[in-house]
Amino acid sequence: QLLGVQCLVPTIGLATRNPTTITRMVPLKPSSKPIRTVYVPKMSVEGDFDPEAISKARESAQSGSITATLRALYKFTRPHTIRGTILASITGTIRALIDTPGAIATANWGFMLPRAIVGMVALLLGNAFIVGINQIYDKDIDELNKPFLPVASGEMSKRAAWIAVVFSGALGPILVKRNFPDVLFKLYSFGLFLGGIYSVPPIRTKKNPLLAGLTIATVRGFLLNFGVYYAVKDAIGATFSWSPKVAFVARFMTIFATVIAVTKDLPDIEGDKAFQIETFATRIGVKRIAQGASLCLLLNYVHAVATGVLAGPGTFNLIPMIGGHLALAAMLIFRFRQLDPDSMPSVKKYYKHIWDLFYLEYGLYTLI
């Protein structure tokens, strides 16, 4: 016979917080005792779920430890997104200098380096604002999907999170307004606006998978790469123009960021379902999304190779443009073949490898 077994278990995090009722039909023999269903925590994107470690980190932060507080703040900024921002800044700067004849030899480094640092800080503040406000409004969801995040775990209070978000959202635009052209200030402000409405009701574009993808692709794919290149060109007194390499990376990274926007929901499918957040992953399933994402990235690499082959002589360095992208495409296929869509640790690794490919593309950007 089938017996409905119901139990109350905590939503991944603290044992006393937000219990979730889970019902499962399990076959029982007539003489069997009732079976209690245990909810097994899923793997998170940035780290394994370790309730003991989370509890210790929370206690340390709440005790007033400066080290623990700084560690919580670091986690609050979502380090894997910071790496992407820093790489985009460094490689965009290098690309702009290489594309401008004589710029490296004649550059006023005493002026450019401080300005570059200010620009980097502004971008990191914008990054912190966007990921921080998301953690505030997604606290309940993160307790299920990402219990290691500081707001969800209790390492950082909502009040402290709001202070960090308001500080980042205020200082970033001030730095851009005072140090960069007006067009960059407008683009920066537009990026903050898109990042805010992604999480904040009533718009909350993350609830619509298409709008969520467009938001992330616009901010991380186009605005970031275009903005850095434009800022460097302005700093060295060169006129901005769409070089083939910048146009390529803007296209390529916009598509790549769109794929990240979709695949980021793969490890979060349980929490998104529980809180009625509609994503492509909840609608279509992990396997099909992984297949579609891998196909899109593979076509993106085909587009990169075709761009190198069809471009005029001297437009690109063909070894990194063609050979490099073929190598990354081979890595993508290898990682996809390792994916087990029914295993959350495997899904987590797959998503991490997509970010690794994202980082590696910025390395190629300086070489093509």
C-alpha positions in Angstrom: 0.0 0.0 0.0 1.0 3.7 -0.2 1.0 5.8 2.9 1.5 9.6 2.9 4.2 10.4 5.3 4.5 14.0 6.5 7.1 15.7 8.7 8.3 19.1 9.6 12.0 19.9 8.9 13.9 23.1 8.9 14.5 25.0 5.7 18.2 24.2 5.4 19.7 26.6 8.0 18.8 27.1 11.6 16.9 24.4 13.3 14.3 26.8 14.6 13.8 28.9 11.5 11.0 28.7 8.9 10.0 25.0 9.1 8.8 23.6 5.7 6.3 20.8 5.4 7.4 18.1 3.1 5.1 15.3 2.0 6.3 12.2 0.2 4.5 9.0 -0.8 6.5 6.0 0.2 5.7 2.3 -0.2 5.3 0.5 3.2 4.7 -3.1 4.2 1.6 -3.6 6.3 3.7 -4.1 9.4 6.1 -1.3 8.8 6.5 1.6 11.2 5.9 5.1 9.8 9.0 6.5 8.0 10.1 10.0 8.6 11.2 11.7 5.4 14.4 13.7 5.9 15.1 16.7 3.6 18.7 16.4 2.3 20.3 19.8 1.9 21.3 20.6 -1.7 24.7 21.7 -2.8 25.2 25.4 -3.1 26.9 27.2 -6.0 29.8 28.6 -4.1 30.3 26.1 -1.4 29.0 22.9 0.2 26.4 23.2 2.9 28.0 22.7 6.3 25.6 23.6 9.1 28.3 23.4 11.7 30.6 25.8 9.8 27.7 28.2 9.2 26.7 28.2 12.9 30.3 28.9 14.0 30.6 31.7 11.4 27.4 33.2 12.6 28.4 33.1 16.3 31.7 34.6 15.5 30.2 37.5 13.6 27.5 38.1 16.3 30.2 38.1 19.0 31.7 41.2 17.4 34.8 39.6 15.9 36.3 42.0 13.4 37.7 39.2 11.3 34.4 37.4 11.2 32.6 40.6 10.3 35.0 41.3 7.4 34.7 37.7 6.3 30.9 38.1 6.2 31.2 41.3 4.3 33.4 39.6 1.8 30.9 36.8 1.3 28.2 39.4 1.0 29.9 40.8 -2.2 29.7 37.3 -3.9 33.4 36.7 -4.7 32.8 34.8 -8.0 31.0 37.9 -9.4 33.8 40.2 -8.2 36.4 38.1 -10.1 34.4 38.7 -13.3 34.3 42.4 -12.7 38.0 42.7 -11.9 38.9 40.6 -15.0 36.7 42.8 -17.2 38.3 45.9 -15.9 41.9 44.8 -16.3 41.5 43.2 -19.7 39.4 46.0 -21.0 42.1 48.4 -20.0 44.8 46.4 -21.6 42.8 46.0 -24.8 42.2 49.8 -25.1 45.9 50.5 -24.6 46.9 47.9 -27.1 44.4 49.3 -29.6 45.8 52.8 -29.3 49.2 53.2 -31.0 51.7 54.8 -28.7 49.3 54.9 -25.7 51.5 52.7 -23.5 54.7 54.7 -24.2 53.1 58.2 -23.8 50.5 57.5 -21.1 50.5 59.8 -18.1 50.6 56.9 -15.5 50.5 59.3 -12.6 47.1 60.4 -13.8 45.8 57.1 -15.2 46.6 54.7 -12.4 44.7 56.6 -9.7 41.8 57.0 -12.1 41.9 53.3 -13.0 41.8 52.4 -9.3 38.8 54.8 -8.7 37.1 53.2 -11.7 37.7 49.7 -10.3 36.4 50.7 -6.9 33.3 52.2 -8.5 32.6 49.0 -10.4 33.1 46.8 -7.3 30.7 49.1 -5.4 28.1 48.7 -8.1 28.7 44.9 -8.0 28.2 45.0 -4.2 25.0 47.0 -4.5 23.4 44.6 -7.0 24.3 41.4 -5.3 23.7 42.9 -1.8 20.2 44.1 -2.5 19.4 40.7 -4.0 20.4 39.0 -0.7 18.2 41.3 1.3 15.1 40.6 -0.8 15.9 36.9 -1.3 16.7 36.1 2.3 13.9 33.5 2.7 14.8 31.8 -0.6 18.5 31.8 0.2 17.9 30.1 3.5 16.9 27.1 1.3 19.2 27.5 -1.7 22.3 29.3 -0.3 22.3 29.1 3.5 26.0 30.0 3.5 25.3 33.6 2.4 25.7 36.0 5.3 22.2 37.5 5.4 20.5 34.1 5.1 22.8 32.5 7.7 22.6 35.4 10.2 26.2 36.3 10.0 25.1 39.7 8.8 21.9 41.4 10.0 19.5 43.0 7.6 20.4 46.4 9.1 24.1 45.9 8.3 23.2 44.6 4.9 21.1 47.7 4.2 24.0 50.0 5.4 26.4 48.2 3.0 23.9 48.4 0.1 23.1 52.1 0.6 26.8 53.0 1.0 27.7 51.2 -2.2 24.8 52.6 -4.1 25.6 56.1 -3.1 29.4 56.2 -3.2 29.7 54.4 -6.6 27.7 57.0 -8.6 29.5 59.9 -6.8 32.9 58.5 -7.9 31.8 58.0 -11.5 30.2 61.5 -11.6 33.3 63.2 -10.4 35.9 61.3 -12.4 34.4 60.1 -15.7 32.4 61.5 -18.6 28.7 62.1 -18.3 27.9 59.2 -20.6 29.6 56.8 -18.3 27.7 58.2 -15.3 24.4 57.6 -17.2 25.4 54.1 -18.2 26.6 53.3 -14.6 23.3 54.6 -13.1 21.4 52.6 -15.7 23.3 49.5 -14.7 22.5 50.1 -11.0 18.8 50.6 -11.9 18.6 47.3 -13.8 20.4 45.5 -11.0 18.0 47.0 -8.4 14.8 46.2 -10.2 16.1 42.6 -10.7 15.4 42.0 -7.0 13.2 44.8 -5.6 9.4 44.5 -5.7 7.1 45.3 -7.4 9.0 44.9 -10.6 11.4 42.2 -9.5 12.5 41.1 -13.0 14.0 37.9 -11.6 10.5 36.5 -11.4 10.3 36.5 -15.2 13.1 34.3 -16.8 13.2 36.4 -20.0 13.5 39.7 -18.2 16.0 38.3 -15.7 18.2 37.0 -18.6 18.1 40.4 -20.4 18.9 42.3 -17.2 22.1 40.2 -16.4 23.2 40.1 -20.1 22.9 43.9 -20.4 24.8 44.7 -17.2 27.5 42.1 -17.3 27.7 41.5 -21.0 27.4 45.0 -22.6 27.6 47.8 -20.1 30.6 46.5 -18.2 32.8 45.8 -21.2 31.8 48.9 -23.2 32.1 51.1 -20.2 35.6 50.1 -19.3 36.9 50.4 -22.8 35.3 53.8 -23.2 36.7 55.1 -19.9 40.3 54.1 -20.8 40.0 55.7 -24.3 38.8 58.9 -22.6 41.6 58.8 -20.1 44.3 58.6 -22.7 42.7 61.3 -24.9 41.8 58.9 -27.7 38.6 59.0 -29.7 36.3 56.1 -29.0 35.5 53.8 -32.0 34.1 50.3 -32.2 37.2 48.2 -33.0 36.5 44.7 -34.3 37.9 43.2 -31.1 35.7 45.3 -28.8 32.6 44.7 -31.0 33.3 40.9 -30.9 33.8 40.7 -27.1 30.7 42.8 -26.5 28.7 40.3 -28.6 30.3 37.3 -27.2 30.1 38.3 -23.5 26.5 39.4 -23.9 25.5 35.9 -25.1 27.7 34.3 -22.4 26.1 36.5 -19.7 22.7 35.4 -21.0 23.7 31.8 -20.5 24.9 32.5 -17.0 21.6 34.2 -16.3 19.8 31.0 -17.1 22.2 28.4 -15.6 22.6 30.3 -12.3 19.1 29.0 -11.4 20.0 25.3 -11.9 21.3 24.7 -8.3 18.5 26.9 -6.9 15.5 25.0 -8.4 14.2 23.7 -5.0 14.0 27.1 -3.4 12.6 28.8 -6.5 9.8 26.2 -6.7 9.1 26.7 -2.9 8.8 30.5 -3.3 7.1 30.4 -6.7 10.0 32.0 -8.5 9.5 31.1 -12.1 12.8 30.3 -13.9 13.6 28.4 -17.0 15.0 25.7 -14.7 11.7 25.3 -12.8 9.7 25.2 -16.0 11.8 23.1 -18.3 14.1 21.1 -15.9 17.8 20.9 -15.2 18.7 18.5 -18.0 17.1 20.4 -20.8 18.4 23.8 -19.5 22.0 22.3 -19.3 21.6 20.9 -22.8 20.3 24.2 -24.2 22.9 26.3 -22.4 25.8 24.1 -23.6 24.5 24.3 -27.1 24.2 28.1 -26.9 27.8 28.4 -25.6 29.0 26.0 -28.3 27.4 28.1 -31.0 29.0 31.1 -29.4 32.4 29.5 -29.8 31.5 28.6 -33.4 30.7 32.3 -33.9 34.1 33.3 -32.5 35.9 30.9 -34.8 33.9 32.0 -37.8 34.6 35.7 -36.9 38.3 35.0 -36.9 38.2 33.0 -40.2 36.1 35.5 -42.1 37.8 38.7 -40.8 40.2 40.6 -43.0 43.9 39.9 -42.7 45.5 41.4 -39.6 42.1 42.0 -37.8 42.7 39.3 -35.2 45.6 37.2 -34.0 44.4 33.9 -35.4 46.1 31.5 -33.0 44.3 32.8 -29.9 41.1 33.8 -31.8 40.6 30.4 -33.5 42.8 28.0 -31.6 41.9 29.5 -28.2 38.2 29.3 -28.8 38.4 25.8 -30.2 40.2 24.8 -27.0 37.5 26.4 -24.8 34.8 24.7 -26.9 36.5 21.4 -26.3 36.6 22.1 -22.5 32.8 22.9 -22.6 32.0 19.6 -24.3 34.2 17.7 -21.9 32.5 19.3 -18.9 29.0 18.8 -20.3 29.7 15.1 -20.8 30.6 14.9 -17.1 27.3 16.4 -16.0 24.8 14.2 -14.2 21.5 16.3 -14.1 20.1 14.2 -11.3 23.1 15.0 -9.0 23.2 18.4 -7.4 26.9 18.3 -6.7 27.4 17.6 -10.5 25.1 20.4 -11.4 27.0 22.7 -9.1 30.3 21.7 -10.8 28.8 22.3 -14.2 27.8 25.8 -13.2 31.2 26.5 -11.7 32.9 25.4 -15.0 30.7 27.8 -16.9 32.1 30.7 -14.8 35.6 29.3 -15.4 35.1 29.5 -19.1 33.8 33.0 -18.6 37.0 34.0 -16.8 39.2 32.4 -19.5 37.5 34.3 -22.2 38.8 37.5 -20.7 42.3 36.1 -20.9 41.8 35.5 -24.7 40.4 39.1 -25.0 43.9 40.5 -24.4 45.5 38.2 -27.0 43.1 38.3 -29.9 
